[in-house]
Amino acid sequence: MSGHSKWHNIQQRKGKQDAKRSSMFSKFGKAISIAAQRGGADPETNFSLRLAIDKAKSVSMPKDNIDRAVKKGTGEVGDGVQIEEALYEGFGPGGVALIVKCLTDNRNRTSADIKHVLSKNGGSLGSSGSVMWMFDLLGLIQLETIKLPTDRDSFEMDLIEAGAEDISIDGEQVEIKTKVENFSKVLNKLKSLNIEPDDSGLRYIAKEEVGISDEVREQISKLFDLLEENDDVEDYFTNAG
């Protein structure tokens, strides 16, 4: 499994337990708005919007909030403020590579916030391209093994034909990687098999992981806790093993 997946799962569980609902809804609302802004308001034809709405529903975000976020993205409601995606590259404790994905209506504020969090926690903000070359952008789908059909060989063949690049099973967790262009095809194949993923999305996966000490691991965990608390941060990625 990728370094990001391990960190992401830990933080996702912690986020579901500890984060305020309003903060979670704010993040999902931004994701819905930017998806609608880019591809229109119909989730049947806008795959990114459908994915964002599904994730919002998974945390019981009210339908009114979802509808309002869609309309804000298409410009039907709102104050004219436009949300955009911003990627920040940098280094964390122990020199590990970091990519922080944000959805923001104010790049200057968000950039300052990310720079402050990194500099105060053993890291630093890098320039564009400083660590991006260490990662591949891939579709990543995760689900529990209990959801797998009895005939796993046929299951894997169906996914490979749909465009899956790699299918790995680690304990109770299944991880499926795809090229970006095949991500929606593989997700649709899973849905046709009545299998609902536990998590899915486009992720920056480290080409190679780096080993870290327990001390650095603790520092990184603290840093990620702080990133989770920032409403502009949608996701983060690391090459820490």
TIBAFI-412311 format. One line per field, with one value per residue (C-alpha): residue number from 1; residue in one letter; x, y, z. Coordinates in Angstrom, 1 decimal. Last residue first. Layout:
<rs>
n: (NUM;...) $
res: (A;...) $
xx: (X;...) $
yy: (Y;...) $
zz: (Z;...) $
</rs>
This chain:
<rs>
n: (241;240;239;238;237;236;235;234;233;232;231;230;229;228;227;226;225;224;223;222;221;220;219;218;217;216;215;214;213;212;211;210;209;208;207;206;205;204;203;202;201;200;199;198;197;196;195;194;193;192;191;190;189;188;187;186;185;184;183;182;181;180;179;178;177;176;175;174;173;172;171;170;169;168;167;166;165;164;163;162;161;160;159;158;157;156;155;154;153;152;151;150;149;148;147;146;145;144;143;142;141;140;139;138;137;136;135;134;133;132;131;130;129;128;127;126;125;124;123;122;121;120;119;118;117;116;115;114;113;112;111;110;109;108;107;106;105;104;103;102;101;100;99;98;97;96;95;94;93;92;91;90;89;88;87;86;85;84;83;82;81;80;79;78;77;76;75;74;73;72;71;70;69;68;67;66;65;64;63;62;61;60;59;58;57;56;55;54;53;52;51;50;49;48;47;46;45;44;43;42;41;40;39;38;37;36;35;34;33;32;31;30;29;28;27;26;25;24;23;22;21;20;19;18;17;16;15;14;13;12;11;10;9;8;7;6;5;4;3;2;1) $
res: (G;A;N;T;F;Y;D;E;V;D;D;N;E;E;L;L;D;F;L;K;S;I;Q;E;R;V;E;D;S;I;G;V;E;E;K;A;I;Y;R;L;G;S;D;D;P;E;I;N;L;S;K;L;K;N;L;V;K;S;F;N;E;V;K;T;K;I;E;V;Q;E;G;D;I;S;I;D;E;A;G;A;E;I;L;D;M;E;F;S;D;R;D;T;P;L;K;I;T;E;L;Q;I;L;G;L;L;D;F;M;W;M;V;S;G;S;S;G;L;S;G;G;N;K;S;L;V;H;K;I;D;A;S;T;R;N;R;N;D;T;L;C;K;V;I;L;A;V;G;G;P;G;F;G;E;Y;L;A;E;E;I;Q;V;G;D;G;V;E;G;T;G;K;K;V;A;R;D;I;N;D;K;P;M;S;V;S;K;A;K;D;I;A;L;R;L;S;F;N;T;E;P;D;A;G;G;R;Q;A;A;I;S;I;A;K;G;F;K;S;F;M;S;S;R;K;A;D;Q;K;G;K;R;Q;Q;I;N;H;W;K;S;H;G;S;M) $
xx: (6.7;6.8;6.3;3.5;0.1;-2.4;-6.2;-8.9;-7.2;-9.1;-11.0;-7.7;-8.1;-6.9;-3.7;-3.1;-3.6;-1.3;1.5;1.0;1.2;4.3;6.0;5.1;6.4;9.6;10.2;9.3;12.0;11.3;11.8;11.2;8.6;9.2;6.9;4.7;1.0;-0.7;-4.3;-7.4;-10.4;-12.0;-13.0;-15.1;-16.0;-19.6;-19.7;-23.0;-21.1;-22.3;-21.0;-17.6;-17.6;-18.6;-15.6;-13.3;-14.6;-14.4;-10.7;-9.7;-8.4;-6.6;-4.7;-5.9;-5.0;-7.1;-6.5;-8.3;-8.0;-8.7;-5.1;-3.3;-4.9;-3.6;-5.1;-3.0;-3.6;-7.4;-8.7;-12.2;-10.6;-8.5;-11.6;-13.4;-10.3;-10.0;-13.6;-13.3;-10.3;-12.0;-15.0;-16.5;-17.3;-15.3;-17.1;-15.5;-12.1;-12.8;-12.7;-10.2;-10.1;-7.2;-7.0;-3.5;-1.3;2.3;4.7;8.4;8.3;5.8;8.5;10.1;7.9;6.4;8.6;8.8;7.1;9.0;8.8;9.6;6.2;6.2;7.4;4.8;1.8;2.9;3.5;0.1;-1.6;0.2;-0.7;-4.3;-4.6;-3.0;-5.0;-8.4;-11.5;-9.8;-9.8;-6.5;-4.3;-1.1;1.8;4.6;8.1;9.8;12.7;12.7;9.8;7.8;8.9;7.0;4.6;1.3;-1.5;-4.4;-7.9;-10.3;-13.4;-15.0;-16.7;-19.6;-21.6;-23.6;-26.4;-27.0;-23.3;-22.8;-20.6;-22.9;-25.8;-24.0;-23.1;-26.7;-27.9;-25.4;-26.3;-30.0;-29.4;-27.9;-24.3;-24.6;-20.9;-21.3;-23.7;-20.8;-18.6;-21.4;-21.8;-18.1;-18.1;-21.2;-19.6;-16.4;-18.5;-20.4;-22.9;-25.1;-24.1;-25.8;-24.7;-22.0;-18.4;-16.0;-18.1;-20.1;-16.9;-15.7;-18.9;-19.0;-15.4;-16.2;-19.2;-17.2;-14.8;-17.4;-19.4;-16.4;-15.8;-19.5;-19.5;-16.7;-13.7;-12.9;-14.2;-14.5;-11.3;-9.4;-10.6;-9.6;-6.3;-5.3;-6.6;-4.7;-1.4;-1.5;-2.9;-0.2;2.6;1.2;0.0) $
yy: (4.9;8.7;9.7;12.1;13.3;15.7;16.3;18.9;21.6;24.9;24.2;23.8;21.4;18.4;20.3;20.5;16.8;16.2;18.1;16.1;12.8;14.0;14.8;11.4;9.7;11.7;10.4;6.8;7.1;7.3;5.1;6.7;5.5;5.4;6.5;8.3;8.3;11.6;10.7;10.8;9.6;6.7;5.6;2.8;1.5;0.3;-3.1;-3.9;-5.5;-2.7;-0.3;-1.9;-1.5;2.1;2.7;1.0;3.2;6.4;5.8;4.8;8.2;8.8;5.5;3.0;1.7;-0.7;-1.2;-3.9;-3.8;-6.6;-7.8;-6.2;-7.0;-5.5;-4.7;-2.9;-1.2;-1.3;-0.4;-2.0;-5.2;-5.3;-4.8;-7.7;-9.9;-9.1;-10.1;-13.2;-14.3;-13.3;-15.7;-15.3;-11.6;-9.0;-6.8;-8.6;-7.6;-4.0;-1.2;1.3;2.9;5.0;6.8;7.9;11.0;9.8;11.2;12.1;14.6;16.7;17.4;20.7;21.2;24.5;25.9;24.4;25.2;24.1;21.5;20.9;21.9;25.7;26.1;23.7;25.3;28.8;28.0;26.3;29.3;31.9;29.9;29.7;33.4;34.4;31.9;33.2;31.3;28.0;24.3;22.8;19.9;19.6;17.7;16.6;15.1;13.8;15.9;14.5;16.6;17.8;19.2;21.2;21.3;23.3;22.5;25.0;24.3;27.2;28.5;31.6;34.3;35.8;36.2;33.0;31.5;30.4;30.7;27.1;26.3;28.1;26.1;22.8;23.9;24.9;21.5;19.7;21.9;21.3;17.6;17.5;16.1;12.6;11.8;9.4;11.8;14.3;11.5;10.6;14.3;14.6;11.5;12.6;16.0;14.5;12.3;15.2;13.6;11.9;14.4;17.2;20.6;21.4;20.3;22.8;24.9;21.8;20.1;23.3;23.6;19.9;20.0;23.3;21.8;18.7;20.9;23.1;20.0;18.6;21.9;22.1;18.5;19.3;16.9;14.3;10.9;11.2;13.1;10.4;7.7;9.8;10.6;7.0;6.1;9.0;8.1;4.5;5.5;8.2;5.7;3.5;0.0) $
zz: (4.7;4.3;0.6;1.6;0.5;1.7;1.2;1.2;3.2;3.1;6.4;8.3;11.2;9.1;8.4;12.1;12.7;9.7;11.4;14.7;12.8;11.0;14.3;15.7;12.6;12.9;16.4;15.4;12.7;9.0;5.9;2.5;0.1;-3.7;-6.5;-3.9;-4.8;-5.5;-5.2;-7.4;-5.4;-3.6;-0.1;1.4;-2.1;-2.7;-4.5;-6.3;-9.2;-11.5;-8.8;-9.0;-12.8;-12.5;-10.2;-12.7;-15.6;-13.5;-12.7;-16.3;-17.4;-14.2;-14.4;-11.9;-8.5;-6.4;-2.7;-0.7;3.1;5.6;5.7;2.7;-0.6;-3.8;-7.1;-9.7;-13.0;-13.1;-16.5;-16.9;-18.2;-15.1;-12.9;-14.5;-14.3;-10.5;-9.9;-12.0;-9.9;-6.7;-7.1;-3.6;-4.2;-2.3;0.3;3.3;1.8;2.9;0.3;-1.2;-4.6;-5.8;-9.2;-9.9;-9.9;-9.7;-7.1;-6.7;-9.6;-7.6;-4.9;-5.9;-8.9;-7.7;-4.9;-1.4;1.9;4.9;7.6;11.3;12.7;12.9;9.3;8.0;9.7;8.8;5.1;4.9;6.5;4.3;1.2;2.3;3.0;-0.3;-2.3;-1.1;-2.1;-1.4;-2.1;-1.0;-1.9;0.2;-1.3;1.0;0.7;3.8;5.0;8.5;9.5;6.4;3.1;0.5;-2.4;-2.3;-4.7;-5.0;-6.3;-6.8;-5.2;-6.7;-4.6;-6.5;-3.4;-3.6;-5.5;-9.1;-9.9;-11.0;-8.0;-5.6;-7.0;-6.3;-2.8;-2.1;-3.3;-1.0;2.0;1.4;1.1;4.6;4.9;6.4;6.4;3.5;1.8;1.3;-0.2;-2.7;-3.6;-4.3;-6.5;-8.4;-8.9;-10.3;-12.7;-14.2;-16.6;-14.1;-11.4;-13.3;-12.1;-14.5;-15.1;-13.7;-11.4;-10.3;-9.3;-7.6;-5.6;-4.6;-3.2;-1.4;0.2;1.3;3.1;4.8;5.7;7.6;9.4;10.4;11.6;14.0;13.6;16.2;15.3;11.5;11.4;13.4;11.0;8.0;9.6;10.0;6.6;4.9;6.6;5.4;2.0;1.5;2.1;-0.6;0.0) $
</rs>
